[in-house]
């Protein structure tokens, strides 16, 4: 039984407490928050939690705990994760890992020296739709990937510690790195701070990946609709993953453009349409566990030595490196900023939970 202390039960923390409190191999010992009202709410809804604290540092260094879960504002991630690792705890911290690349590298080195698991809440790596798209890319069903476009918008939340790119696009970068088994090699970004200068609430980032793949990310807290959608354009097919569509989150379009057809001249709308190859729209059936439950179960497996973390601190550093470069680009008038190759960071190991292997006919 892994004994877990949870620090931060504001917006997302109660979900983590719920999952760890009901996992057959974990027990939540203490919940911690600076708000007694939030603690009381969690203890009312999750009666198995009997201990609470308003002292985060004491909670992460508790000698009775095996692991610490951190769901606090980003600015406190580094201090709390470092204290937990120094106290000999395994750590699961929400994304982004911390506020700077240097802090992240220090935490990864500390976890490695102590022989402890450092995992980060890149929850979409455990989403069945995201795993299905990875399977489509790696099976060759889509053909060579040309470009990827991601939209992640909502009205709020409005943060004061990080900008919209760090808050929202951290998810997209973890997904892109996972899909492509690569890191971006350059980035250009443009943003505006309309509500709370100088924190950008609207950011557009373009990330160049190897093999000429362009990935564009729109991240905004200032939008009338909550959108969580990524389009992958391949040479043969195109896939659209829509996390807001619970019934049909993934669609695969058998559609492409044949620019090498025999006719070398097109002067009408009808003749132009002949360039487009239309086919079926396939909607694969999606099933699987709740992504958060899968993430927490994976963390328990890692603590027990049954798996290697696919959401490890080392992988989170790859995301931090791209986010810092995007910030630099915005500061320097949207200049294209090259990214150095990650030193000594291997590609993520295969997922412990095998992704769906979809094979599309046609």
C-alpha positions in Angstrom: 0.0 0.0 0.0 1.5 3.3 -1.1 0.7 6.1 1.4 0.1 9.4 -0.4 -0.1 13.0 0.9 -1.8 15.5 -1.3 -0.9 19.1 -1.3 -3.3 21.6 -2.9 -7.1 20.8 -3.1 -8.2 23.9 -5.0 -9.4 23.3 -8.6 -7.8 20.0 -9.6 -6.5 18.6 -6.4 -9.8 17.0 -5.2 -9.8 14.8 -8.3 -6.4 13.5 -7.5 -7.4 12.8 -3.9 -10.5 11.0 -5.1 -8.6 8.7 -7.4 -5.7 7.9 -5.0 -8.3 7.3 -2.1 -10.1 4.7 -4.2 -7.1 2.9 -5.8 -6.6 -0.5 -4.3 -2.9 0.0 -3.8 -2.8 3.5 -2.3 -4.1 5.3 0.7 -4.4 9.1 1.2 -3.0 10.0 4.6 -3.1 13.8 4.6 -4.6 16.5 2.5 -3.1 20.0 2.7 -4.3 23.4 1.6 -3.9 27.0 2.8 -7.8 27.2 2.8 -9.5 25.4 5.6 -12.8 25.6 3.6 -11.3 23.6 0.8 -10.0 21.0 3.2 -13.4 20.7 4.9 -15.1 20.2 1.5 -12.7 17.4 0.5 -13.1 15.6 3.8 -16.9 15.9 3.5 -16.9 14.3 0.0 -14.1 11.8 0.7 -14.7 10.4 4.2 -11.7 8.1 4.1 -9.5 11.2 4.4 -9.1 11.8 8.1 -5.9 14.0 8.4 -5.4 17.5 7.1 -2.9 20.3 7.3 -2.3 23.9 6.3 1.5 23.4 6.3 2.7 22.3 2.8 6.4 21.8 3.8 5.5 19.7 6.8 3.1 17.6 4.6 5.6 16.8 1.9 8.2 15.8 4.5 5.9 13.6 6.6 7.8 10.5 7.6 4.7 8.3 7.3 4.1 9.1 3.6 5.7 7.2 0.6 4.6 9.7 -2.1 3.5 13.3 -2.4 1.1 14.7 -5.0 1.4 18.4 -5.7 -1.5 20.4 -7.2 -0.6 23.9 -6.2 0.1 27.1 -8.3 3.1 26.7 -10.5 5.3 29.1 -8.6 5.3 26.7 -5.6 6.0 23.5 -7.6 9.8 23.7 -7.4 10.1 24.3 -3.7 7.6 21.7 -2.7 8.9 19.0 -5.1 12.4 19.6 -4.0 11.5 19.3 -0.3 9.6 16.1 -1.0 12.4 14.5 -3.0 14.9 15.5 -0.3 12.7 13.8 2.3 12.8 10.6 0.2 9.3 10.8 -1.3 8.1 9.8 -4.8 6.5 12.9 -6.4 3.7 13.5 -8.8 3.4 17.2 -9.6 0.9 18.9 -11.8 2.0 20.5 -15.1 4.1 22.4 -15.8 6.8 20.8 -13.7 8.1 24.2 -12.5 8.6 27.8 -13.6 12.1 27.5 -15.3 14.1 25.0 -17.2 17.0 25.3 -14.7 14.6 24.4 -11.8 13.3 21.4 -13.7 16.8 20.1 -14.5 17.7 20.3 -10.8 14.6 18.4 -9.7 15.3 15.6 -12.3 18.9 15.3 -11.1 17.7 15.2 -7.5 15.1 12.5 -8.2 17.7 10.4 -10.0 20.2 10.7 -7.2 17.6 9.7 -4.6 16.3 6.9 -6.7 12.7 8.3 -6.6 10.0 8.6 -9.2 9.3 12.2 -10.4 6.2 12.2 -12.6 4.3 15.2 -14.0 0.6 15.6 -14.7 0.7 15.5 -18.5 -2.7 13.7 -18.3 -3.3 13.6 -22.1 -0.6 11.0 -22.5 -3.2 8.7 -20.8 -6.1 9.8 -23.0 -7.4 7.0 -25.3 -8.0 9.3 -28.2 -4.5 10.7 -28.0 -3.1 7.2 -27.8 -5.1 6.3 -30.9 -3.7 9.1 -32.9 -0.2 8.1 -31.9 -1.0 4.6 -33.2 -2.3 6.0 -36.5 0.9 8.0 -37.0 3.3 5.2 -36.1 1.4 2.6 -38.2 1.8 4.8 -41.3 -2.0 5.1 -41.8 -1.9 8.8 -42.2 1.2 8.8 -44.3 4.0 11.3 -43.6 2.8 14.0 -41.2 2.8 17.4 -42.9 1.5 19.7 -40.1 -0.5 19.8 -36.9 -2.8 22.5 -35.7 -4.0 22.7 -32.1 -6.7 24.9 -30.6 -6.9 25.1 -26.8 -9.2 28.0 -25.7 -11.7 29.0 -23.1 -13.0 32.0 -21.2 -10.6 31.8 -18.3 -9.1 30.7 -16.0 -7.1 33.9 -15.7 -3.8 33.2 -13.9 -1.2 35.5 -12.6 1.8 33.1 -12.3 2.1 31.9 -15.9 0.8 32.9 -19.3 -1.8 31.1 -21.4 0.9 29.2 -23.3 2.4 27.7 -20.1 -1.0 27.0 -18.7 -2.6 25.4 -21.8 0.0 24.6 -24.4 2.1 22.6 -22.0 -0.5 19.9 -22.7 -0.2 20.3 -26.4 3.6 20.1 -26.4 3.6 16.9 -24.3 1.1 15.4 -26.8 3.2 16.5 -29.9 6.4 15.2 -28.4 4.6 11.9 -27.6 3.1 11.6 -31.1 6.3 12.5 -33.0 8.9 11.0 -30.6 10.8 14.2 -31.1 11.4 17.7 -29.7 10.8 20.9 -31.6 13.9 22.4 -33.2 12.7 26.0 -33.4 9.8 28.1 -32.3 8.3 31.5 -33.1 5.5 32.9 -30.9 3.3 35.9 -30.7 1.1 36.9 -27.8 -0.9 39.7 -26.2 -1.8 40.6 -22.6 -5.3 42.2 -22.7 -6.5 41.6 -19.2 -3.6 41.3 -16.8 -0.4 42.8 -18.3 2.3 41.5 -18.7 0.8 38.0 -18.5 -0.2 37.0 -22.1 -3.8 35.6 -22.2 -3.7 35.0 -25.9 -0.7 33.2 -27.6 0.0 31.8 -31.0 3.0 29.5 -31.2 4.5 27.7 -34.2 6.9 24.9 -33.4 9.2 23.4 -36.1 9.7 19.6 -35.6 12.2 17.4 -37.5 11.3 16.2 -41.1 9.7 19.6 -41.9 6.7 19.1 -39.6 5.0 22.4 -38.5 2.9 22.4 -35.4 0.9 25.5 -34.6 -0.8 26.0 -31.2 -3.4 28.6 -30.3 -3.8 29.1 -26.5 -6.2 31.5 -25.1 -8.1 32.4 -21.9 -10.1 35.0 -23.8 -12.5 33.0 -26.0 -16.3 32.4 -25.8 -16.0 28.7 -26.3 -14.0 25.9 -24.7 -12.2 24.2 -27.5 -9.7 21.2 -27.1 -9.0 20.1 -30.7 -6.0 19.0 -32.6 -5.8 18.3 -36.4 -3.1 16.1 -37.9 -2.6 16.4 -41.6 -0.9 13.5 -43.3 0.1 12.8 -46.8 -2.7 10.2 -47.1 -5.2 10.9 -44.4 -6.1 13.5 -41.8 -7.2 13.0 -38.2 -9.1 15.3 -35.9 -9.1 14.7 -32.2 -11.7 16.6 -30.3 -11.5 16.1 -26.5 -14.8 18.0 -26.0 -16.8 15.4 -28.0 -17.4 12.6 -25.6 -19.2 10.4 -28.1 -16.9 10.8 -31.2 -13.6 12.2 -30.0 -11.6 11.0 -33.1 -12.4 11.2 -36.8 -10.1 10.1 -39.5 -10.7 11.6 -43.0 -9.7 9.7 -46.1 -9.0 12.9 -47.9 -5.9 14.4 -49.6 -4.9 16.6 -52.6 -3.3 15.1 -55.7 -1.3 18.0 -57.1 0.4 15.7 -59.6 -2.7 14.6 -61.5 -2.4 14.4 -65.3 -4.1 17.7 -66.1 -1.7 20.6 -65.7 -4.2 23.4 -65.8 -7.2 24.1 -63.7 -9.4 27.1 -64.4 -12.8 26.2 -62.9 -14.1 25.3 -59.5 -15.2 21.9 -60.8 -11.7 21.1 -62.2 -10.1 22.2 -59.0 -12.3 19.8 -57.0 -10.9 17.0 -59.2 -7.6 17.6 -57.4 -9.2 16.6 -54.1 -9.4 12.9 -53.3 -12.5 12.3 -51.2 -13.0 9.2 -49.2 -14.7 7.9 -46.1 -14.8 9.5 -42.7 -13.9 6.8 -40.1 -15.0 7.3 -36.5 -13.1 4.7 -34.4 -14.8 3.4 -31.2 -13.2 4.8 -28.1 -13.2 3.1 -24.8 -10.9 2.9 -21.8 -10.4 4.1 -18.2 -10.7 7.7 -17.0 -7.4 9.3 -18.0 -6.7 10.6 -14.5 -7.3 7.1 -13.1 -4.9 5.7 -15.7 -2.3 8.4 -14.8 -2.5 7.7 -11.1 -2.4 3.9 -11.6 0.7 4.4 -13.7 2.3 6.4 -11.0 1.6 3.6 -8.5 3.1 1.1 -10.9 6.2 3.3 -11.2 6.5 3.5 -7.4 6.4 -0.3 -7.2 9.0 -0.6 -10.0 6.6 -2.2 -12.5 6.8 0.5 -15.1 8.9 3.5 -16.2 7.1 6.9 -16.2 6.0 8.0 -19.6 5.2 11.4 -18.0 8.6 11.6 -16.2 10.4 14.7 -15.1 12.9 14.2 -18.0 10.0 14.4 -20.5 8.6 17.4 -18.7 12.0 19.2 -19.2 11.5 18.8 -22.9 8.2 20.7 -22.6 9.8 23.4 -20.4 12.6 23.9 -23.0 10.1 24.7 -25.7 8.0 26.9 -23.5 11.0 29.0 -22.5 12.0 29.4 -26.1 8.5 30.5 -27.0 8.6 33.1 -24.2 12.0 34.3 -25.6 10.5 34.6 -29.0 7.6 36.8 -27.7 10.1 39.0 -25.9 12.2 39.4 -29.1 9.4 40.4 -31.5 8.4 36.9 -32.5 11.9 36.0 -33.7 12.5 32.4 -34.7 14.3 30.9 -31.7 16.3 27.6 -32.3 16.1 25.0 -29.6 19.2 23.1 -28.6 19.0 19.3 -28.7 18.1 18.0 -25.2 21.4 16.8 -23.7 21.3 13.2 -22.5 17.5 12.9 -22.6 16.3 9.7 -24.3 13.0 9.4 -26.0 10.1 8.3 -23.8 9.8 4.6 -23.2 6.8 2.7 -24.7 3.6 3.3 -22.8 2.9 0.9 -20.0 -0.8 0.8 -21.2 -0.6 -0.2 -24.8 -2.3 2.3 -27.2 -5.2 1.1 -29.4 -3.9 -0.4 -32.7 -6.4 0.9 -35.3 -6.1 -0.3 -38.8 -8.2 1.6 -41.3 -9.3 -0.1 -44.5 -9.2 1.6 -47.9 
